[in-house]
């Protein structure tokens, strides 16, 4: 973490000032005002022993990307309306979306979202980008959220982590309770207690079997209410997680359940 204060003892203070001044010089051609400010603060430090935390904040700010570069957009502006319900848009994952899809470790999946939701970035260490095509642990595929309604994420687990049978069907891995016992921590973000499982059901869509879960998770990092839907296909088990806090759940339960029902692999 960046220091908030620079000590005023002569040797350490002078070294800190020199380091900051040298760093600032690279910006001098484009931000002369910042250089002047640094020089003024340097003199003030030498004369009065004033802390340079504003200067340090400035140097960090100069290195940070512009906020506009990281701005998230509502999915309604980039995704098409859902054919089954125009109140939603539909996200269909393709090979351009995630490392696992490009590696062929996950089959394409889709689900609906309210148009006001936004896609959020997945940290590289969670994305599986560093371990494809042979990841040993589950990873996060994509994440979307709306601060008023909740959040969703797709988590993929290598099949070999759950069974030694290649291309196993989800029924061959075990019953719904056995599967959620293995993947529950990836639903909650921390721990899983079997008492948190309120309901589990089995759903057949074409040739694909899905396990569906309703969980009440008061200690979960993801939220006090979690819905999940899982299926196995190819090399992976794919888990769709819908999460909300109490306030979000009260106003958006119906919407969140519609999103869960829409998930397909």
Secondary structure per residue as TSV (DSSP state, phi and psi in degrees):
chain	resnum	aa	ss	phi	psi
A	1	X	-	360.0	151.4
A	2	X	-	-74.3	140.0
A	3	X	-	-68.6	145.5
A	4	X	S	-92.6	-18.8
A	5	X	-	-132.9	149.9
A	6	X	-	-112.3	122.9
A	7	X	-	-63.3	150.5
A	8	X	-	-95.0	2.6
A	9	X	S	-63.3	141.6
A	10	X	H	-57.8	-47.1
A	11	X	H	-71.5	-51.7
A	12	X	H	-66.8	-36.9
A	13	X	H	-64.0	-44.6
A	14	X	H	-62.7	-41.6
A	15	X	H	-62.6	-42.5
A	16	X	H	-63.6	-42.1
A	17	X	H	-64.3	-43.0
A	18	X	H	-63.2	-42.0
A	19	X	H	-61.6	-43.9
A	20	X	H	-65.7	-41.7
A	21	X	H	-62.8	-43.0
A	22	X	H	-64.1	-40.1
A	23	X	H	-64.3	-39.4
A	24	X	H	-68.7	-26.0
A	25	X	H	-62.6	-28.1
A	26	X	T	-66.9	-19.2
A	27	X	T	-98.4	1.6
A	28	X	T	-63.3	-32.4
A	29	X	T	-70.3	-30.9
A	30	X	T	-101.8	-23.8
A	31	X	-	-132.3	67.1
A	32	X	H	-59.1	-30.9
A	33	X	H	-63.2	-36.6
A	34	X	H	-65.4	-38.8
A	35	X	H	-63.6	-44.4
A	36	X	H	-60.1	-40.8
A	37	X	H	-62.4	-42.1
A	38	X	H	-62.6	-41.9
A	39	X	H	-64.5	-40.8
A	40	X	H	-62.9	-43.7
A	41	X	H	-67.4	-34.2
A	42	X	H	-61.5	-47.2
A	43	X	H	-62.0	-40.3
A	44	X	H	-64.1	-38.7
A	45	X	H	-62.9	-45.6
A	46	X	H	-64.9	-36.7
A	47	X	H	-86.5	-34.1
A	48	X	H	-123.5	-5.7
A	49	X	-	69.3	31.4
A	50	X	-	-77.2	141.0
A	51	X	-	-68.4	149.7
A	52	X	-	-106.6	26.8
A	53	X	H	-60.2	-36.4
A	54	X	H	-60.7	-36.5
A	55	X	H	-67.2	-40.6
A	56	X	H	-63.3	-40.3
A	57	X	H	-61.0	-39.4
A	58	X	H	-63.3	-45.0
A	59	X	H	-65.3	-36.2
A	60	X	H	-66.6	-41.8
A	61	X	H	-61.9	-36.0
A	62	X	H	-66.8	-29.8
A	63	X	H	-83.8	-21.7
A	64	X	S	-71.9	148.1
A	65	X	-	-68.5	155.2
A	66	X	-	-62.8	139.1
A	67	X	G	-55.5	-33.3
A	68	X	G	-62.5	-26.9
A	69	X	G	-71.8	-24.4
A	70	X	G	-105.4	8.9
A	71	X	-	-67.5	133.9
A	72	X	-	-91.2	150.0
A	73	X	-	-116.6	151.1
A	74	X	B	-66.1	137.3
A	75	X	G	-65.2	-22.9
A	76	X	G	-62.1	-20.6
A	77	X	G	-86.4	-9.8
A	78	X	T	-129.1	-17.2
A	79	X	S	-108.3	149.3
A	80	X	-	-77.1	156.6
A	81	X	B	-62.5	149.5
A	82	X	-	-71.3	130.6
A	83	X	S	-62.5	-29.1
A	84	X	S	-85.6	-24.0
A	85	X	-	-154.7	103.9
A	86	X	T	-66.0	-8.0
A	87	X	T	-73.9	-12.9
A	88	X	E	-117.6	162.9
A	89	X	E	-110.6	164.0
A	90	X	E	-118.0	132.0
A	91	X	E	-105.0	119.5
A	92	X	E	-115.2	110.0
A	93	X	-	-71.1	139.6
A	94	X	-	-132.9	179.4
A	95	X	T	-62.2	-19.3
A	96	X	T	-79.7	-9.3
A	97	X	T	-88.1	-38.6
A	98	X	-	-143.4	155.9
A	99	X	H	-60.3	-37.5
A	100	X	H	-68.7	-35.8
A	101	X	H	-66.8	-39.4
A	102	X	H	-66.8	-33.8
A	103	X	H	-81.0	-9.0
A	104	X	T	80.5	12.2
A	105	X	S	-82.8	-17.1
A	106	X	S	-129.4	137.1
A	107	X	-	-83.2	150.0
A	108	X	-	-54.9	143.6
A	109	X	-	-133.8	166.5
A	110	X	E	-151.2	158.3
A	111	X	E	-165.4	164.0
A	112	X	E	-99.1	156.5
A	113	X	E	-142.4	147.5
A	114	X	E	-63.0	146.2
A	115	X	T	-66.3	-14.9
A	116	X	T	-84.8	-9.4
A	117	X	-	-71.0	160.3
A	118	X	E	-128.3	143.1
A	119	X	E	-79.8	138.0
A	120	X	E	-114.0	157.0
A	121	X	-	-74.2	144.8
A	122	X	-	-102.0	125.7
A	123	X	-	-57.2	142.4
A	124	X	H	-55.7	-38.2
A	125	X	H	-68.7	-22.0
A	126	X	H	-94.7	-14.8
A	127	X	H	-81.0	-14.4
A	128	X	T	81.4	1.1
A	129	X	T	-60.3	-33.8
A	130	X	T	-80.4	-14.6
A	131	X	T	-120.0	-3.2
A	132	X	T	-64.8	143.8
A	133	X	T	-95.9	11.3
A	134	X	-	-124.7	65.3
A	135	X	-	-76.6	140.3
A	136	X	S	-94.2	-21.6
A	137	X	S	-123.3	158.6
A	138	X	-	-59.1	155.7
A	139	X	E	-139.2	164.1
A	140	X	E	-94.5	127.7
A	141	X	E	-82.9	-64.3
A	142	X	E	-142.1	159.1
A	143	X	E	-139.4	141.1
A	144	X	E	-137.3	152.9
A	145	X	E	-156.7	161.2
A	146	X	E	-143.4	123.6
A	147	X	T	-64.9	-19.8
A	148	X	T	-90.7	-20.7
A	149	X	T	-116.9	-34.1
A	150	X	E	143.7	-156.5
A	151	X	E	-150.7	157.2
A	152	X	E	-133.2	153.9
A	153	X	E	-148.7	152.9
A	154	X	E	-108.8	123.1
A	155	X	E	-113.7	134.1
A	156	X	E	-115.8	137.3
A	157	X	E	-119.6	134.4
A	158	X	E	-60.5	135.5
A	159	X	G	-59.2	-36.5
A	160	X	G	-61.6	-21.7
A	161	X	G	-71.2	-22.6
A	162	X	T	-110.6	-24.4
A	163	X	-	-158.2	153.9
A	164	X	S	-90.6	-1.7
A	165	X	S	-87.6	120.1
A	166	X	T	-64.6	143.8
A	167	X	T	53.3	35.7
A	168	X	-	-67.4	146.6
A	169	X	-	-76.9	159.5
A	170	X	H	-64.5	-31.7
A	171	X	H	-63.8	-29.4
A	172	X	H	-77.4	-19.0
A	173	X	H	-74.5	-38.0
A	174	X	-	153.3	-179.0
A	175	X	-	-76.9	172.6
A	176	X	H	-57.0	-37.7
A	177	X	H	-67.0	-38.6
A	178	X	H	-66.1	-41.3
A	179	X	H	-66.3	-44.4
A	180	X	H	-70.1	-25.6
A	181	X	H	-63.9	-33.3
A	182	X	H	-80.6	-36.8
A	183	X	H	-104.4	-3.9
A	184	X	H	-52.8	-43.0
A	185	X	H	-61.2	-22.8
A	186	X	H	-84.8	-10.7
A	187	X	H	-84.2	-47.1
A	188	X	H	-85.2	-22.9
A	189	X	S	88.1	-5.6
A	190	X	S	-146.3	-82.9
A	191	X	-	-124.7	165.2
A	192	X	-	-132.4	130.3
A	193	X	-	-115.5	127.0
A	194	X	G	-53.5	-26.5
A	195	X	G	-67.4	-16.6
A	196	X	G	-78.9	-13.6
A	197	X	E	-81.0	112.9
A	198	X	E	-87.7	-34.1
A	199	X	E	-158.5	140.7
A	200	X	E	-136.9	138.8
A	201	X	E	-137.8	161.7
A	202	X	E	-114.8	130.8
A	203	X	E	-126.0	131.8
A	204	X	E	-109.5	122.6
A	205	X	E	-125.0	105.8
A	206	X	T	63.3	-127.5
A	207	X	T	-90.5	-1.4
A	208	X	E	-101.7	131.6
A	209	X	E	-102.9	136.1
A	210	X	E	-122.1	141.3
A	211	X	E	-101.2	130.8
A	212	X	E	-117.4	143.4
A	213	X	E	-135.3	144.4
A	214	X	E	-120.8	122.7
A	215	X	E	-126.7	141.6
A	216	X	E	-110.4	115.1
A	217	X	-	-128.6	79.0
A	218	X	T	-62.8	-21.6
A	219	X	T	-108.9	8.8
A	220	X	-	-73.9	144.1
A	221	X	S	-69.6	-28.0
A	222	X	S	-77.5	-24.6
A	223	X	-	145.5	163.3
A	224	X	S	-77.9	-11.3
A	225	X	E	-127.0	128.7
A	226	X	E	-136.0	135.1
A	227	X	E	-115.8	146.3
A	228	X	E	-145.4	153.3
A	229	X	E	-145.3	128.3
A	230	X	E	-131.3	148.9
A	231	X	E	-152.3	160.7
A	232	X	E	-113.5	135.2
A	233	X	E	-157.2	129.7
A	234	X	T	66.8	-127.3
A	235	X	T	-89.7	-0.7
A	236	X	E	-138.3	156.3
A	237	X	E	-99.4	127.7
A	238	X	E	-108.5	128.8
A	239	X	E	-119.9	124.0
A	240	X	E	-103.2	123.6
A	241	X	E	-120.1	127.9
A	242	X	E	-115.2	125.5
A	243	X	E	-129.3	147.1
A	244	X	E	-155.9	151.8
A	245	X	-	-86.0	179.3
A	246	X	H	-60.2	-43.1
A	247	X	H	-65.8	-45.0
A	248	X	H	-62.1	-41.0
A	249	X	H	-64.0	-41.1
A	250	X	H	-60.0	-39.3
A	251	X	H	-92.5	-18.6
A	252	X	H	-130.6	13.7
A	253	X	H	-53.5	-46.5
A	254	X	H	-62.3	-42.9
A	255	X	H	-64.4	-44.0
A	256	X	H	-64.7	-38.5
A	257	X	H	-69.0	-34.7
A	258	X	H	-64.2	-38.7
A	259	X	H	-63.7	-43.7
A	260	X	H	-60.9	-46.7
A	261	X	H	-61.4	-28.1
A	262	X	H	-77.7	-13.7
A	263	X	-	-67.1	130.1
A	264	X	B	-139.0	145.4
A	265	X	-	-119.2	360.0
